[in-house]
Amino acid sequence: MHSINYQLTPLEQSIKDLYQSLSISEPHQLDMIDIASKLNIWLHFADITSTVIERNGVYSIIIDRRLTRQQQWQDFGHELFHMLRHSENKLMLSASIVQLQEAQATNFAFHFCSCS
């Protein structure tokens, strides 16, 4: 019988590294308020579509409080990816680049929100 040795994708490895840097090793530690605090991100809840903003090097993630807890967690993962990887002004990018960045953020959120 052969054992399968799964090799993490670069995205999965980067999420694993991020969790390790935040001392997260158990699913119960997956808390957006705690993660935001550890990353020095201001986390806000408001009745607007979730987004990330940067002003003078300070990042804030705004989460739509009208969403379910699970949807808020997924939005947090999505916006966190934009903060970590996409610092450009979306207004200056072509529609195809914005679409690519949104797909990348959704893929990151899928893995980030379900990894442990």
C-alpha positions in Angstrom: 0.0 0.0 0.0 1.4 3.4 -1.0 0.9 6.4 1.2 0.0 9.7 -0.5 2.3 12.6 0.4 0.2 15.7 -0.2 2.3 18.8 -1.0 0.6 22.1 -0.1 0.1 24.6 -2.9 1.9 27.9 -2.6 -1.4 29.5 -1.4 -2.0 26.8 1.2 1.6 27.1 2.4 1.2 30.9 2.7 -1.9 30.5 4.8 -0.2 27.9 7.0 2.7 30.3 7.5 0.3 33.1 8.3 -1.5 31.0 10.9 1.8 29.9 12.4 3.0 33.5 12.6 -0.2 34.3 14.5 0.2 31.3 16.8 -3.0 29.7 15.4 -3.0 26.0 15.5 -6.5 25.0 16.4 -9.9 25.8 14.7 -11.3 27.5 17.8 -8.5 30.1 17.4 -10.0 31.3 14.1 -11.4 34.6 15.3 -11.4 37.7 13.1 -11.3 40.1 15.9 -8.2 38.4 17.4 -6.5 38.0 14.0 -7.2 41.6 13.1 -5.7 42.7 16.4 -2.6 40.6 15.9 -2.1 42.1 12.5 -2.7 45.7 13.7 -5.8 46.0 11.5 -8.7 48.2 12.7 -11.8 46.0 12.4 -15.2 47.7 12.1 -18.8 46.4 11.6 -21.2 48.6 9.7 -24.3 48.4 7.5 -22.2 48.7 4.3 -20.6 46.2 1.9 -17.5 44.7 3.4 -14.3 46.5 2.2 -10.7 47.3 3.2 -9.3 50.8 3.3 -5.9 52.2 3.9 -5.1 55.6 5.2 -1.5 56.8 5.9 -0.3 53.2 6.3 -3.1 52.2 8.7 -5.5 49.4 7.5 -9.1 49.0 8.4 -11.4 46.2 7.4 -15.1 47.0 7.5 -17.4 44.0 7.7 -21.1 44.2 6.8 -22.8 43.6 10.1 -26.1 42.6 8.2 -24.4 39.3 7.2 -24.4 36.0 9.1 -21.4 35.2 11.2 -20.2 32.7 8.6 -20.6 35.3 5.8 -18.7 37.9 7.9 -15.9 35.4 8.4 -15.7 34.8 4.7 -15.7 38.5 3.9 -13.0 39.0 6.5 -10.8 36.4 4.7 -11.6 38.0 1.3 -10.7 41.6 2.5 -7.7 40.4 4.4 -6.2 39.0 1.1 -6.8 42.4 -0.6 -5.0 44.0 2.3 -2.1 41.5 2.1 -1.6 41.3 -1.6 -3.4 44.1 -3.5 -2.3 47.6 -2.5 -3.2 49.3 -5.8 -6.1 51.6 -6.3 -8.8 49.6 -8.0 -10.0 52.7 -9.8 -6.7 52.8 -11.8 -6.9 49.1 -12.8 -8.5 47.5 -15.9 -11.7 45.6 -15.4 -9.9 42.3 -16.1 -7.3 42.9 -13.5 -9.9 43.8 -10.9 -11.8 40.6 -11.9 -8.6 38.6 -11.4 -7.9 40.2 -8.0 -11.5 39.4 -6.9 -11.1 35.7 -7.9 -7.7 35.5 -6.1 -9.3 37.0 -2.9 -12.2 34.6 -3.1 -9.8 31.7 -3.5 -7.7 32.8 -0.6 -10.8 33.3 1.6 -12.0 29.8 0.7 -8.7 28.3 2.0 -8.2 30.8 4.8 -11.7 30.3 6.3 -11.6 26.6 6.1 -8.0 25.8 7.1 -6.9 24.8 10.5 
